[in-house]
Amino acid sequence: MVLSVRILLCLLAVLVSMAGEIAWAAAPEFKPLLVHAEESGRNIGGEVAVLHDPSRALTIEDIVSPTMQARFVQYEALRFGYTRDAVWLR
């Protein structure tokens, strides 16, 4: 009984991780952004896309959905000023 529960939990973990991979596979391809300490002041605006969340209620599961992925905007410079919004970067 204990072994079958462990097997089921392992299978569930695999399925959950696969679902995350599928969601990320639907997102556009971006290369990693490496920022080093000696690069303070570097403008990363052209390298990331931004989504403002005024409700501050979105979760990572919401953000990876194709509908939300389509709402990301790319700016030349990241200047938000003071905002109460949650700001998601991709």
Protein Blocks (a to p, Z undefined) as FASTA:
>chain_A
ZZmmmmmmmmmmmmmmmmmmmmmmmpccdddddddfklghiafklmpccdddfkopacfk
lmmpmklmmmpccdfbdcebjafbdcddZZ
